[in-house]
Amino acid sequence: MRTRFILIQTSHAGNVGAAARAMKTMGFGDLVLVAPRWANVLRREETIQRASGALDVLANARIVETLDEALDGITHLCATAMIPRDFGPPTRTPREHLEPLGRGGEQHVAFLFGSERFGMRNEDVYRCNVALSIPADPSFGSLNLGAAIQLVAYEWRLALGGFEVRDATPVQLPADAQAVAGMLAHWERSLVQIGFLDPAAPKKLMPRLQQLFNRAQPTQEEIHILRGIAKAMVDPHRPPRDGESTAPVGDAGAP
């Protein structure tokens, strides 16, 4: 899928930089500006600052005078319009339209964004296959241009398959039933020693703790921590280890 983002008569240089950043985060790099307000917009300081490192997108961006030039080679046009037109292409949400499009055949897709001052002209919308409308609050649905580009770029990337999300947290399996039972036995002895549990009338305390830890599904490392707490409960005078606070609970950090 070839993808192009087209900004028509952009007024604010910062929005061009924001567009470049939004595109790069989603893996897109074809940016075309149609008759922007500033002829040197790609080199303006505000543009570069708002791009936040997406300088390759700015370096490869093109400025053209007409929409016809910007649409060279494009086969599927997506307008972006908050207000539906009573005549023209159907109005759909980005996800509704882009999800099946991303699974389709080879297309050269362009997303058109109008001026910050007056949006897209009707004649430009009429040229498109669809008008994409972000389902925002109807009473306050006008998005910043950079935000709108980010949302559309995200939805299109999802439709194309997305990028892998990597979890840096190592997978830890829950401790087995034997480990949980051993920890609970340790807790029971400690609770008896500190006088919290009466062995002659234990009632439902231990079964309730059993259910609590069954729901929590502690890991083996967490079982070790819980056993350490049980040990500390019956040995309050144990010298603190490195990094442990000696302040009572609730007083840590007090002068």
Secondary structure, 3 states (H helix, E strand, C coil): CEEEEEEECCCCHHHHHHHHHHHHHCCCCCEEEECCCCCCHHHCHHHHHHHCCCHHHHHHCEEECCHHHHCCCCCEEEEECCCCCCCCCCEECHHHHHHHHHCCCCCEEEEEECECCCECCHHHHCCCCEEECCCCCHHHCCCCHHHHHHHHHHHHHHHCCCCCCCCCCCCCCECCHHHHHHHHHHHHHHHHHCCCCCCCCCCCHHHHHHHHHHHHCCEHHHHHHHHHHHHHHCCCCCCCCCCCCCCCCCCCCCC
